[in-house]
Amino acid sequence: MPEIPVPQEPADALAAVAALRRLADQLEDAAVEQAMRAGWSWPLVAEALGVTRQAVHKKHAKRLIAAGVTLRRRQ
């Protein structure tokens, strides 16, 4: 596994971590919305993210509803 370059200054390294987390959150939000608009179920999204259905629902449901996404009901 290649070595990951870490900035010499702790403040720079921590700022990079924070920026990557924000980017990952934005990417997750977009991907979950895309999947739900394509008709994916909560369990499918959860499996793809490696989390529980409850966790992905709790994190994304309100935002998706506010964005006008029609969410699938459990059957």
PDB file of N, CA, C and O in Angstrom:
ATOM      1  N   MET A   1       0.848  -1.177   0.000  1.00  0.00           N
ATOM      2  CA  MET A   1       0.000   0.000   0.000  1.00  0.00           C
ATOM      3  C   MET A   1       0.897   1.244   0.000  1.00  0.00           C
ATOM      4  O   MET A   1       1.811   1.347   0.818  1.00  0.00           O
ATOM      5  N   PRO A   2       0.639   2.193  -0.917  1.00  0.00           N
ATOM      6  CA  PRO A   2       1.485   3.379  -0.974  1.00  0.00           C
ATOM      7  C   PRO A   2       1.291   4.259   0.260  1.00  0.00           C
ATOM      8  O   PRO A   2       0.217   4.299   0.861  1.00  0.00           O
ATOM      9  N   GLU A   3       2.351   4.949   0.610  1.00  0.00           N
ATOM     10  CA  GLU A   3       2.297   5.847   1.752  1.00  0.00           C
ATOM     11  C   GLU A   3       1.473   7.084   1.389  1.00  0.00           C
ATOM     12  O   GLU A   3       1.597   7.620   0.287  1.00  0.00           O
ATOM     13  N   ILE A   4       0.645   7.524   2.308  1.00  0.00           N
ATOM     14  CA  ILE A   4      -0.204   8.696   2.089  1.00  0.00           C
ATOM     15  C   ILE A   4       0.559   9.935   2.539  1.00  0.00           C
ATOM     16  O   ILE A   4       0.999  10.006   3.687  1.00  0.00           O
ATOM     17  N   PRO A   5       0.721  10.915   1.649  1.00  0.00           N
ATOM     18  CA  PRO A   5       1.439  12.122   2.060  1.00  0.00           C
ATOM     19  C   PRO A   5       0.612  12.930   3.056  1.00  0.00           C
ATOM     20  O   PRO A   5      -0.570  13.195   2.836  1.00  0.00           O
ATOM     21  N   VAL A   6       1.248  13.307   4.137  1.00  0.00           N
ATOM     22  CA  VAL A   6       0.591  14.101   5.174  1.00  0.00           C
ATOM     23  C   VAL A   6       1.308  15.439   5.265  1.00  0.00           C
ATOM     24  O   VAL A   6       2.533  15.475   5.382  1.00  0.00           O
ATOM     25  N   PRO A   7       0.557  16.548   5.212  1.00  0.00           N
ATOM     26  CA  PRO A   7       1.214  17.852   5.349  1.00  0.00           C
ATOM     27  C   PRO A   7       2.029  17.924   6.639  1.00  0.00           C
ATOM     28  O   PRO A   7       1.672  17.313   7.647  1.00  0.00           O
ATOM     29  N   GLN A   8       3.116  18.673   6.595  1.00  0.00           N
ATOM     30  CA  GLN A   8       4.001  18.785   7.751  1.00  0.00           C
ATOM     31  C   GLN A   8       3.344  19.516   8.914  1.00  0.00           C
ATOM     32  O   GLN A   8       3.589  19.184  10.074  1.00  0.00           O
ATOM     33  N   GLU A   9       2.531  20.484   8.619  1.00  0.00           N
ATOM     34  CA  GLU A   9       1.864  21.258   9.674  1.00  0.00           C
ATOM     35  C   GLU A   9       0.578  20.558  10.093  1.00  0.00           C
ATOM     36  O   GLU A   9      -0.262  20.254   9.246  1.00  0.00           O
ATOM     37  N   PRO A  10       0.412  20.298  11.391  1.00  0.00           N
ATOM     38  CA  PRO A  10      -0.824  19.646  11.848  1.00  0.00           C
ATOM     39  C   PRO A  10      -2.085  20.394  11.426  1.00  0.00           C
ATOM     40  O   PRO A  10      -3.085  19.766  11.079  1.00  0.00           O
ATOM     41  N   ALA A  11      -2.052  21.718  11.449  1.00  0.00           N
ATOM     42  CA  ALA A  11      -3.241  22.488  11.063  1.00  0.00           C
ATOM     43  C   ALA A  11      -3.606  22.219   9.606  1.00  0.00           C
ATOM     44  O   ALA A  11      -4.785  22.120   9.267  1.00  0.00           O
ATOM     45  N   ASP A  12      -2.599  22.100   8.749  1.00  0.00           N
ATOM     46  CA  ASP A  12      -2.860  21.817   7.339  1.00  0.00           C
ATOM     47  C   ASP A  12      -3.404  20.396   7.158  1.00  0.00           C
ATOM     48  O   ASP A  12      -4.324  20.175   6.371  1.00  0.00           O
ATOM     49  N   ALA A  13      -2.839  19.449   7.881  1.00  0.00           N
ATOM     50  CA  ALA A  13      -3.295  18.063   7.798  1.00  0.00           C
ATOM     51  C   ALA A  13      -4.740  17.944   8.265  1.00  0.00           C
ATOM     52  O   ALA A  13      -5.548  17.267   7.631  1.00  0.00           O
ATOM     53  N   LEU A  14      -5.062  18.600   9.371  1.00  0.00           N
ATOM     54  CA  LEU A  14      -6.434  18.538   9.900  1.00  0.00           C
ATOM     55  C   LEU A  14      -7.415  19.262   8.984  1.00  0.00           C
ATOM     56  O   LEU A  14      -8.555  18.824   8.831  1.00  0.00           O
ATOM     57  N   ALA A  15      -6.988  20.357   8.377  1.00  0.00           N
ATOM     58  CA  ALA A  15      -7.848  21.062   7.422  1.00  0.00           C
ATOM     59  C   ALA A  15      -8.132  20.169   6.212  1.00  0.00           C
ATOM     60  O   ALA A  15      -9.243  20.170   5.681  1.00  0.00           O
ATOM     61  N   ALA A  16      -7.123  19.408   5.781  1.00  0.00           N
ATOM     62  CA  ALA A  16      -7.327  18.489   4.656  1.00  0.00           C
ATOM     63  C   ALA A  16      -8.327  17.401   5.020  1.00  0.00           C
ATOM     64  O   ALA A  16      -9.185  17.054   4.209  1.00  0.00           O
ATOM     65  N   VAL A  17      -8.227  16.861   6.227  1.00  0.00           N
ATOM     66  CA  VAL A  17      -9.177  15.841   6.686  1.00  0.00           C
ATOM     67  C   VAL A  17     -10.595  16.410   6.700  1.00  0.00           C
ATOM     68  O   VAL A  17     -11.530  15.768   6.222  1.00  0.00           O
ATOM     69  N   ALA A  18     -10.751  17.612   7.247  1.00  0.00           N
ATOM     70  CA  ALA A  18     -12.079  18.230   7.302  1.00  0.00           C
ATOM     71  C   ALA A  18     -12.634  18.455   5.899  1.00  0.00           C
ATOM     72  O   ALA A  18     -13.819  18.222   5.659  1.00  0.00           O
ATOM     73  N   ALA A  19     -11.794  18.903   4.976  1.00  0.00           N
ATOM     74  CA  ALA A  19     -12.243  19.134   3.608  1.00  0.00           C
ATOM     75  C   ALA A  19     -12.657  17.827   2.927  1.00  0.00           C
ATOM     76  O   ALA A  19     -13.652  17.789   2.203  1.00  0.00           O
ATOM     77  N   LEU A  20     -11.899  16.768   3.159  1.00  0.00           N
ATOM     78  CA  LEU A  20     -12.247  15.468   2.578  1.00  0.00           C
ATOM     79  C   LEU A  20     -13.558  14.942   3.152  1.00  0.00           C
ATOM     80  O   LEU A  20     -14.358  14.350   2.426  1.00  0.00           O
ATOM     81  N   ARG A  21     -13.785  15.149   4.440  1.00  0.00           N
ATOM     82  CA  ARG A  21     -15.060  14.715   5.038  1.00  0.00           C
ATOM     83  C   ARG A  21     -16.232  15.455   4.418  1.00  0.00           C
ATOM     84  O   ARG A  21     -17.257  14.849   4.105  1.00  0.00           O
ATOM     85  N   ARG A  22     -16.084  16.777   4.238  1.00  0.00           N
ATOM     86  CA  ARG A  22     -17.165  17.548   3.610  1.00  0.00           C
ATOM     87  C   ARG A  22     -17.422  17.045   2.192  1.00  0.00           C
ATOM     88  O   ARG A  22     -18.574  16.895   1.783  1.00  0.00           O
ATOM     89  N   LEU A  23     -16.367  16.789   1.454  1.00  0.00           N
ATOM     90  CA  LEU A  23     -16.506  16.291   0.084  1.00  0.00           C
ATOM     91  C   LEU A  23     -17.176  14.915   0.076  1.00  0.00           C
ATOM     92  O   LEU A  23     -18.056  14.660  -0.745  1.00  0.00           O
ATOM     93  N   ALA A  24     -16.766  14.034   0.981  1.00  0.00           N
ATOM     94  CA  ALA A  24     -17.371  12.701   1.063  1.00  0.00           C
ATOM     95  C   ALA A  24     -18.855  12.801   1.402  1.00  0.00           C
ATOM     96  O   ALA A  24     -19.671  12.074   0.836  1.00  0.00           O
ATOM     97  N   ASP A  25     -19.208  13.699   2.322  1.00  0.00           N
ATOM     98  CA  ASP A  25     -20.620  13.886   2.679  1.00  0.00           C
ATOM     99  C   ASP A  25     -21.428  14.384   1.485  1.00  0.00           C
ATOM    100  O   ASP A  25     -22.544  13.920   1.252  1.00  0.00           O
ATOM    101  N   GLN A  26     -20.868  15.325   0.729  1.00  0.00           N
ATOM    102  CA  GLN A  26     -21.561  15.846  -0.452  1.00  0.00           C
ATOM    103  C   GLN A  26     -21.738  14.763  -1.509  1.00  0.00           C
ATOM    104  O   GLN A  26     -22.791  14.662  -2.140  1.00  0.00           O
ATOM    105  N   LEU A  27     -20.704  13.960  -1.694  1.00  0.00           N
ATOM    106  CA  LEU A  27     -20.777  12.867  -2.667  1.00  0.00           C
ATOM    107  C   LEU A  27     -21.815  11.833  -2.229  1.00  0.00           C
ATOM    108  O   LEU A  27     -22.585  11.338  -3.052  1.00  0.00           O
ATOM    109  N   GLU A  28     -21.836  11.508  -0.931  1.00  0.00           N
ATOM    110  CA  GLU A  28     -22.831  10.558  -0.419  1.00  0.00           C
ATOM    111  C   GLU A  28     -24.244  11.104  -0.611  1.00  0.00           C
ATOM    112  O   GLU A  28     -25.130  10.382  -1.068  1.00  0.00           O
ATOM    113  N   ASP A  29     -24.459  12.375  -0.267  1.00  0.00           N
ATOM    114  CA  ASP A  29     -25.784  12.977  -0.437  1.00  0.00           C
ATOM    115  C   ASP A  29     -26.248  12.861  -1.890  1.00  0.00           C
ATOM    116  O   ASP A  29     -27.383  12.462  -2.152  1.00  0.00           O
ATOM    117  N   ALA A  30     -25.384  13.206  -2.814  1.00  0.00           N
ATOM    118  CA  ALA A  30     -25.743  13.169  -4.232  1.00  0.00           C
ATOM    119  C   ALA A  30     -26.007  11.742  -4.702  1.00  0.00           C
ATOM    120  O   ALA A  30     -26.959  11.495  -5.441  1.00  0.00           O
ATOM    121  N   ALA A  31     -25.165  10.807  -4.273  1.00  0.00           N
ATOM    122  CA  ALA A  31     -25.319   9.415  -4.707  1.00  0.00           C
ATOM    123  C   ALA A  31     -26.587   8.786  -4.140  1.00  0.00           C
ATOM    124  O   ALA A  31     -27.283   8.051  -4.840  1.00  0.00           O
ATOM    125  N   VAL A  32     -26.889   9.074  -2.876  1.00  0.00           N
ATOM    126  CA  VAL A  32     -28.112   8.537  -2.263  1.00  0.00           C
ATOM    127  C   VAL A  32     -29.338   9.123  -2.961  1.00  0.00           C
ATOM    128  O   VAL A  32     -30.291   8.402  -3.256  1.00  0.00           O
ATOM    129  N   GLU A  33     -29.313  10.419  -3.223  1.00  0.00           N
ATOM    130  CA  GLU A  33     -30.452  11.024  -3.918  1.00  0.00           C
ATOM    131  C   GLU A  33     -30.620  10.419  -5.304  1.00  0.00           C
ATOM    132  O   GLU A  33     -31.742  10.124  -5.716  1.00  0.00           O
ATOM    133  N   GLN A  34     -29.535  10.233  -6.021  1.00  0.00           N
ATOM    134  CA  GLN A  34     -29.599   9.632  -7.354  1.00  0.00           C
ATOM    135  C   GLN A  34     -30.183   8.222  -7.279  1.00  0.00           C
ATOM    136  O   GLN A  34     -31.035   7.857  -8.090  1.00  0.00           O
ATOM    137  N   ALA A  35     -29.728   7.436  -6.313  1.00  0.00           N
ATOM    138  CA  ALA A  35     -30.220   6.070  -6.162  1.00  0.00           C
ATOM    139  C   ALA A  35     -31.707   6.052  -5.829  1.00  0.00           C
ATOM    140  O   ALA A  35     -32.464   5.264  -6.395  1.00  0.00           O
ATOM    141  N   MET A  36     -32.122   6.917  -4.915  1.00  0.00           N
ATOM    142  CA  MET A  36     -33.527   6.924  -4.518  1.00  0.00           C
ATOM    143  C   MET A  36     -34.424   7.403  -5.666  1.00  0.00           C
ATOM    144  O   MET A  36     -35.529   6.893  -5.852  1.00  0.00           O
ATOM    145  N   ARG A  37     -33.942   8.381  -6.428  1.00  0.00           N
ATOM    146  CA  ARG A  37     -34.719   8.834  -7.604  1.00  0.00           C
ATOM    147  C   ARG A  37     -34.812   7.728  -8.660  1.00  0.00           C
ATOM    148  O   ARG A  37     -35.760   7.691  -9.444  1.00  0.00           O
ATOM    149  N   ALA A  38     -33.827   6.834  -8.674  1.00  0.00           N
ATOM    150  CA  ALA A  38     -33.823   5.714  -9.621  1.00  0.00           C
ATOM    151  C   ALA A  38     -34.634   4.521  -9.106  1.00  0.00           C
ATOM    152  O   ALA A  38     -34.705   3.483  -9.763  1.00  0.00           O
ATOM    153  N   GLY A  39     -35.247   4.679  -7.923  1.00  0.00           N
ATOM    154  CA  GLY A  39     -36.118   3.628  -7.408  1.00  0.00           C
ATOM    155  C   GLY A  39     -35.464   2.628  -6.479  1.00  0.00           C
ATOM    156  O   GLY A  39     -36.065   1.602  -6.159  1.00  0.00           O
ATOM    157  N   TRP A  40     -34.258   2.901  -6.041  1.00  0.00           N
ATOM    158  CA  TRP A  40     -33.603   1.990  -5.104  1.00  0.00           C
ATOM    159  C   TRP A  40     -34.349   1.987  -3.777  1.00  0.00           C
ATOM    160  O   TRP A  40     -34.997   2.969  -3.413  1.00  0.00           O
ATOM    161  N   SER A  41     -34.251   0.887  -3.070  1.00  0.00           N
ATOM    162  CA  SER A  41     -34.841   0.778  -1.731  1.00  0.00           C
ATOM    163  C   SER A  41     -33.803   1.187  -0.692  1.00  0.00           C
ATOM    164  O   SER A  41     -32.604   1.220  -0.970  1.00  0.00           O
ATOM    165  N   TRP A  42     -34.286   1.499   0.514  1.00  0.00           N
ATOM    166  CA  TRP A  42     -33.369   1.824   1.612  1.00  0.00           C
ATOM    167  C   TRP A  42     -32.389   0.680   1.877  1.00  0.00           C
ATOM    168  O   TRP A  42     -31.200   0.939   2.059  1.00  0.00           O
ATOM    169  N   PRO A  43     -32.845  -0.580   1.906  1.00  0.00           N
ATOM    170  CA  PRO A  43     -31.880  -1.661   2.147  1.00  0.00           C
ATOM    171  C   PRO A  43     -30.779  -1.752   1.080  1.00  0.00           C
ATOM    172  O   PRO A  43     -29.628  -2.041   1.407  1.00  0.00           O
ATOM    173  N   LEU A  44     -31.125  -1.506  -0.193  1.00  0.00           N
ATOM    174  CA  LEU A  44     -30.105  -1.536  -1.246  1.00  0.00           C
ATOM    175  C   LEU A  44     -29.082  -0.420  -1.070  1.00  0.00           C
ATOM    176  O   LEU A  44     -27.880  -0.643  -1.210  1.00  0.00           O
ATOM    177  N   VAL A  45     -29.567   0.782  -0.762  1.00  0.00           N
ATOM    178  CA  VAL A  45     -28.663   1.916  -0.537  1.00  0.00           C
ATOM    179  C   VAL A  45     -27.776   1.634   0.667  1.00  0.00           C
ATOM    180  O   VAL A  45     -26.567   1.864   0.628  1.00  0.00           O
ATOM    181  N   ALA A  46     -28.387   1.134   1.736  1.00  0.00           N
ATOM    182  CA  ALA A  46     -27.629   0.838   2.954  1.00  0.00           C
ATOM    183  C   ALA A  46     -26.540  -0.192   2.692  1.00  0.00           C
ATOM    184  O   ALA A  46     -25.409  -0.038   3.152  1.00  0.00           O
ATOM    185  N   GLU A  47     -26.882  -1.245   1.950  1.00  0.00           N
ATOM    186  CA  GLU A  47     -25.897  -2.280   1.648  1.00  0.00           C
ATOM    187  C   GLU A  47     -24.735  -1.706   0.837  1.00  0.00           C
ATOM    188  O   GLU A  47     -23.576  -2.030   1.094  1.00  0.00           O
ATOM    189  N   ALA A  48     -25.042  -0.862  -0.131  1.00  0.00           N
ATOM    190  CA  ALA A  48     -23.994  -0.264  -0.959  1.00  0.00           C
ATOM    191  C   ALA A  48     -23.064   0.628  -0.141  1.00  0.00           C
ATOM    192  O   ALA A  48     -21.875   0.739  -0.442  1.00  0.00           O
ATOM    193  N   LEU A  49     -23.616   1.269   0.902  1.00  0.00           N
ATOM    194  CA  LEU A  49     -22.815   2.152   1.757  1.00  0.00           C
ATOM    195  C   LEU A  49     -22.172   1.414   2.926  1.00  0.00           C
ATOM    196  O   LEU A  49     -21.312   1.967   3.610  1.00  0.00           O
ATOM    197  N   GLY A  50     -22.583   0.172   3.158  1.00  0.00           N
ATOM    198  CA  GLY A  50     -22.026  -0.586   4.269  1.00  0.00           C
ATOM    199  C   GLY A  50     -22.546  -0.152   5.623  1.00  0.00           C
ATOM    200  O   GLY A  50     -21.836  -0.228   6.626  1.00  0.00           O
ATOM    201  N   VAL A  51     -23.801   0.310   5.650  1.00  0.00           N
ATOM    202  CA  VAL A  51     -24.442   0.734   6.893  1.00  0.00           C
ATOM    203  C   VAL A  51     -25.813   0.071   6.995  1.00  0.00           C
ATOM    204  O   VAL A  51     -26.222  -0.652   6.086  1.00  0.00           O
ATOM    205  N   THR A  52     -26.521   0.313   8.090  1.00  0.00           N
ATOM    206  CA  THR A  52     -27.859  -0.246   8.239  1.00  0.00           C
ATOM    207  C   THR A  52     -28.889   0.604   7.502  1.00  0.00           C
ATOM    208  O   THR A  52     -28.665   1.780   7.215  1.00  0.00           O
ATOM    209  N   ARG A  53     -30.015  -0.024   7.208  1.00  0.00           N
ATOM    210  CA  ARG A  53     -31.125   0.699   6.586  1.00  0.00           C
ATOM    211  C   ARG A  53     -31.556   1.856   7.469  1.00  0.00           C
ATOM    212  O   ARG A  53     -31.837   2.951   6.980  1.00  0.00           O
ATOM    213  N   GLN A  54     -31.607   1.611   8.772  1.00  0.00           N
ATOM    214  CA  GLN A  54     -32.025   2.646   9.708  1.00  0.00           C
ATOM    215  C   GLN A  54     -31.066   3.838   9.681  1.00  0.00           C
ATOM    216  O   GLN A  54     -31.496   4.990   9.733  1.00  0.00           O
ATOM    217  N   ALA A  55     -29.770   3.552   9.600  1.00  0.00           N
ATOM    218  CA  ALA A  55     -28.780   4.630   9.603  1.00  0.00           C
ATOM    219  C   ALA A  55     -28.904   5.506   8.358  1.00  0.00           C
ATOM    220  O   ALA A  55     -28.866   6.733   8.454  1.00  0.00           O
ATOM    221  N   VAL A  56     -29.053   4.880   7.195  1.00  0.00           N
ATOM    222  CA  VAL A  56     -29.139   5.666   5.963  1.00  0.00           C
ATOM    223  C   VAL A  56     -30.462   6.432   5.918  1.00  0.00           C
ATOM    224  O   VAL A  56     -30.498   7.566   5.442  1.00  0.00           O
ATOM    225  N   HIS A  57     -31.534   5.834   6.401  1.00  0.00           N
ATOM    226  CA  HIS A  57     -32.824   6.520   6.436  1.00  0.00           C
ATOM    227  C   HIS A  57     -32.757   7.726   7.358  1.00  0.00           C
ATOM    228  O   HIS A  57     -33.197   8.816   6.991  1.00  0.00           O
ATOM    229  N   LYS A  58     -32.214   7.543   8.542  1.00  0.00           N
ATOM    230  CA  LYS A  58     -32.118   8.635   9.519  1.00  0.00           C
ATOM    231  C   LYS A  58     -31.290   9.796   8.968  1.00  0.00           C
ATOM    232  O   LYS A  58     -31.630  10.961   9.176  1.00  0.00           O
ATOM    233  N   LYS A  59     -30.217   9.476   8.273  1.00  0.00           N
ATOM    234  CA  LYS A  59     -29.311  10.508   7.763  1.00  0.00           C
ATOM    235  C   LYS A  59     -29.889  11.261   6.566  1.00  0.00           C
ATOM    236  O   LYS A  59     -29.631  12.454   6.411  1.00  0.00           O
ATOM    237  N   HIS A  60     -30.667  10.582   5.717  1.00  0.00           N
ATOM    238  CA  HIS A  60     -31.033  11.184   4.432  1.00  0.00           C
ATOM    239  C   HIS A  60     -32.519  11.450   4.205  1.00  0.00           C
ATOM    240  O   HIS A  60     -32.852  12.268   3.346  1.00  0.00           O
ATOM    241  N   ALA A  61     -33.412  10.810   4.920  1.00  0.00           N
ATOM    242  CA  ALA A  61     -34.842  10.878   4.583  1.00  0.00           C
ATOM    243  C   ALA A  61     -35.399  12.300   4.573  1.00  0.00           C
ATOM    244  O   ALA A  61     -36.046  12.695   3.603  1.00  0.00           O
ATOM    245  N   LYS A  62     -35.163  13.069   5.622  1.00  0.00           N
ATOM    246  CA  LYS A  62     -35.733  14.426   5.681  1.00  0.00           C
ATOM    247  C   LYS A  62     -35.239  15.292   4.534  1.00  0.00           C
ATOM    248  O   LYS A  62     -36.013  16.037   3.934  1.00  0.00           O
ATOM    249  N   ARG A  63     -33.935  15.193   4.226  1.00  0.00           N
ATOM    250  CA  ARG A  63     -33.372  15.993   3.147  1.00  0.00           C
ATOM    251  C   ARG A  63     -33.971  15.586   1.807  1.00  0.00           C
ATOM    252  O   ARG A  63     -34.260  16.442   0.970  1.00  0.00           O
ATOM    253  N   LEU A  64     -34.158  14.295   1.600  1.00  0.00           N
ATOM    254  CA  LEU A  64     -34.717  13.814   0.342  1.00  0.00           C
ATOM    255  C   LEU A  64     -36.171  14.238   0.179  1.00  0.00           C
ATOM    256  O   LEU A  64     -36.591  14.637  -0.907  1.00  0.00           O
ATOM    257  N   ILE A  65     -36.932  14.149   1.261  1.00  0.00           N
ATOM    258  CA  ILE A  65     -38.333  14.584   1.209  1.00  0.00           C
ATOM    259  C   ILE A  65     -38.403  16.071   0.878  1.00  0.00           C
ATOM    260  O   ILE A  65     -39.224  16.489   0.061  1.00  0.00           O
ATOM    261  N   ALA A  66     -37.541  16.873   1.511  1.00  0.00           N
ATOM    262  CA  ALA A  66     -37.501  18.310   1.249  1.00  0.00           C
ATOM    263  C   ALA A  66     -37.109  18.604  -0.201  1.00  0.00           C
ATOM    264  O   ALA A  66     -37.517  19.619  -0.765  1.00  0.00           O
ATOM    265  N   ALA A  67     -36.319  17.717  -0.796  1.00  0.00           N
ATOM    266  CA  ALA A  67     -35.894  17.886  -2.188  1.00  0.00           C
ATOM    267  C   ALA A  67     -36.941  17.363  -3.178  1.00  0.00           C
ATOM    268  O   ALA A  67     -36.744  17.436  -4.391  1.00  0.00           O
ATOM    269  N   GLY A  68     -38.047  16.840  -2.657  1.00  0.00           N
ATOM    270  CA  GLY A  68     -39.119  16.371  -3.525  1.00  0.00           C
ATOM    271  C   GLY A  68     -38.945  14.963  -4.059  1.00  0.00           C
ATOM    272  O   GLY A  68     -39.597  14.576  -5.030  1.00  0.00           O
ATOM    273  N   VAL A  69     -38.066  14.196  -3.428  1.00  0.00           N
ATOM    274  CA  VAL A  69     -37.849  12.817  -3.863  1.00  0.00           C
ATOM    275  C   VAL A  69     -38.973  11.944  -3.309  1.00  0.00           C
ATOM    276  O   VAL A  69     -39.277  12.000  -2.118  1.00  0.00           O
ATOM    277  N   THR A  70     -39.583  11.145  -4.165  1.00  0.00           N
ATOM    278  CA  THR A  70     -40.599  10.195  -3.719  1.00  0.00           C
ATOM    279  C   THR A  70     -39.882   8.968  -3.168  1.00  0.00           C
ATOM    280  O   THR A  70     -39.156   8.287  -3.892  1.00  0.00           O
ATOM    281  N   LEU A  71     -40.088   8.693  -1.888  1.00  0.00           N
ATOM    282  CA  LEU A  71     -39.405   7.581  -1.237  1.00  0.00           C
ATOM    283  C   LEU A  71     -40.271   6.348  -1.264  1.00  0.00           C
ATOM    284  O   LEU A  71     -41.493   6.420  -1.131  1.00  0.00           O
ATOM    285  N   ARG A  72     -39.620   5.209  -1.439  1.00  0.00           N
ATOM    286  CA  ARG A  72     -40.333   3.920  -1.446  1.00  0.00           C
ATOM    287  C   ARG A  72     -40.715   3.556  -0.033  1.00  0.00           C
ATOM    288  O   ARG A  72     -39.956   3.783   0.909  1.00  0.00           O
ATOM    289  N   ARG A  73     -41.878   2.999   0.104  1.00  0.00           N
ATOM    290  CA  ARG A  73     -42.336   2.494   1.402  1.00  0.00           C
ATOM    291  C   ARG A  73     -41.917   1.037   1.539  1.00  0.00           C
ATOM    292  O   ARG A  73     -41.789   0.316   0.550  1.00  0.00           O
ATOM    293  N   ARG A  74     -41.708   0.619   2.782  1.00  0.00           N
ATOM    294  CA  ARG A  74     -41.384  -0.792   3.022  1.00  0.00           C
ATOM    295  C   ARG A  74     -42.581  -1.649   2.661  1.00  0.00           C
ATOM    296  O   ARG A  74     -43.730  -1.266   2.882  1.00  0.00           O
ATOM    297  N   GLN A  75     -42.295  -2.805   2.105  1.00  0.00           N
ATOM    298  CA  GLN A  75     -43.395  -3.700   1.699  1.00  0.00           C
ATOM    299  C   GLN A  75     -43.370  -4.951   2.520  1.00  0.00           C
ATOM    300  O   GLN A  75     -44.211  -5.830   2.333  1.00  0.00           O
TER     301      GLN A  75
END
